[in-house]
């Protein structure tokens, strides 16, 4: 056991030595992208200085991108995280977490429970899985602190973050849900001036509901908690976590004296009725949906709408909802400033053609049978620079669809391959871990050694799956 502890310490020391903060990583990636674009894409008829200024201009324009894939998309993502966090702070979800905590008595059992719970909910919605995983990881840490019982808290955080390696194959996947929208693919290809006989949409049953995706997703749901349980047994590196304060319970707050119109804020029926009304309308919209895919209504705005209704209904009062909102916003603030930086990187890669070089360098050697696997690898590489499934699909999607048409390959399988690549390298890229860091108070170097193990699992499961199916 002592040897395992020493191995764990050496394993984490590597990350401590070379890994800066997530915001610094965004800045370094921006500088690296500028250099790569300058070296690999500079036209012969433009001077180096002029082209560099052009690239900087593209970056600056990307920061404030007001298209559907830019700041509007960023706001959708922020709402998913904030509303998912608010929902996770409701008494109902807290009861679920408390019921799970009784099985979290050791590092090994805690890692398995956290990984399974976060992945399972992440398949319903990535924001809910990420926030739920972060909160239950924090609760495990608080339990350890109260009982003065050492745990490997970094491993628990890594188990929570594993949800981001399976989300794109779930109900809220960007590439898959966008492809379900009627006319979306044809419109996307028209916008980039690529002509061809493209499908109107790709149905749920061909991507998310396919045999391959269901099989690979279930494998991750089983393998990751099991392997994290084994790691918890073998890798010690345990200590008692410390917290300045505990996560608030909004159901037990005493408002004191309430007078006048303020009574509406604390009324336990007002929020409940309002939330229920929103949910009823959401159900109506789902039932009356007439798109090609039976589940095509599950899009970002619909998910946020449902989260809003559930949060209001389960918090019951507007005041409880507002208090949870204040807590939630603080824990996702890092993403707010980093989103524009990654939009800037995306703009450089798009305007310079660097993203095409990345994709073509792999897909250009593809055959009909190997294209899905090579798409998986190229998507994983692009995701390091553009850790946004929606943003990546908007740029890389047309390249994939065009290549599929040229080779006569399987389009739904290649869409899933891009989704797998995008989620796979999240385990190396801490951008989406910012809410996790805010809630758990962990640092990237403390949990990334363990998310790297999930990365290795994903490389095997998704890589082998794309070659076998």
GINORNOR-V634521 format. One record per backbone hydrogen bond with DSSP energy under -1.0 kcal/mol. CO is the residue of the C=O (numbers start at 0). NH is the residue of the N-H. If there is no record, write none. Layout:
# GINORNOR-V634521
CO_NH, CO_NH
This chain:
# GINORNOR-V634521
0_4, 1_5, 2_6, 3_7, 4_8, 5_9, 6_10, 7_11, 8_12, 9_13, 11_15, 12_16, 13_17, 14_18, 20_24, 21_25, 22_26, 23_27, 24_28, 25_29, 26_30, 27_31, 28_32, 29_33, 30_34, 31_35, 32_36, 33_37, 34_38, 35_39, 36_40, 42_45, 46_50, 47_51, 48_52, 49_53, 50_54, 51_55, 52_56, 53_57, 54_58, 55_59, 56_60, 57_61, 58_62, 61_64, 64_70, 66_69, 69_73, 70_74, 71_75, 72_76, 73_77, 74_78, 75_79, 76_80, 77_81, 78_82, 79_83, 80_84, 81_85, 82_86, 83_87, 84_88, 86_89, 89_93, 90_94, 91_95, 92_96, 93_97, 94_98, 95_99, 96_100, 99_102, 100_103, 102_104, 105_109, 106_110, 107_111, 108_112, 109_113, 110_114, 111_115, 112_116, 113_117, 114_118, 115_119, 116_120, 117_121, 118_122, 120_124, 122_170, 124_128, 125_129, 126_130, 127_131, 128_132, 129_133, 130_134, 131_135, 132_136, 133_137, 134_138, 135_139, 136_140, 137_141, 138_142, 139_143, 140_144, 141_145, 142_146, 143_148, 150_152, 150_238, 151_155, 152_156, 153_157, 154_158, 155_159, 156_160, 159_162, 160_163, 161_164, 162_165, 162_166, 165_168, 166_169, 169_172, 172_176, 173_177, 174_178, 178_201, 180_183, 182_186, 183_187, 184_188, 185_189, 186_190, 188_193, 189_192, 195_197, 199_182, 202_205, 203_208, 206_209, 209_213, 210_214, 211_215, 212_216, 213_217, 214_218, 215_219, 216_220, 217_221, 218_222, 219_223, 221_225, 222_226, 223_227, 224_228, 225_229, 226_230, 227_231, 228_232, 229_233, 230_234, 238_150, 248_251, 258_261, 259_262, 260_263, 261_265, 264_318, 268_272, 269_273, 270_274, 271_275, 272_276, 273_277, 274_278, 275_279, 276_280, 277_281, 278_282, 279_283, 280_284, 281_285, 282_286, 283_287, 292_295, 294_297, 296_298, 298_302, 299_303, 300_304, 301_305, 302_306, 303_307, 304_308, 305_309, 306_310, 307_311, 308_312, 309_313, 310_314, 311_315, 314_316, 316_320, 317_321, 318_322, 319_323, 320_324, 321_325, 322_326, 323_327, 324_328, 325_329, 326_330, 328_331, 331_335, 332_336, 333_337, 334_338, 337_341, 338_342, 339_343, 340_344, 341_345, 342_346, 343_347, 344_348, 345_349, 346_350, 347_351, 348_354, 352_356, 353_357, 354_358, 355_359, 356_360, 358_361, 358_362, 359_363, 361_364, 362_365, 366_370, 369_373, 370_374, 371_375, 372_376, 373_377, 374_378, 375_379, 376_380, 377_381, 378_382, 381_385, 385_387, 387_391, 388_392, 389_393, 390_394, 391_395, 392_396, 395_399, 396_400, 397_401, 398_402, 399_403, 400_404, 401_405, 402_406, 403_407, 403_408, 409_413, 410_414, 411_415, 412_416, 413_417, 414_418, 415_419, 416_420, 417_421, 418_422, 419_423, 420_424, 423_426, 424_427, 430_433, 432_436, 433_437, 434_438, 435_439, 436_440, 442_445, 443_447, 446_449, 446_450, 447_451, 449_453, 450_454, 451_455, 452_456, 453_457, 454_458, 455_459, 456_460, 457_461, 458_462, 459_463, 460_464, 461_465, 462_466, 463_467, 464_468
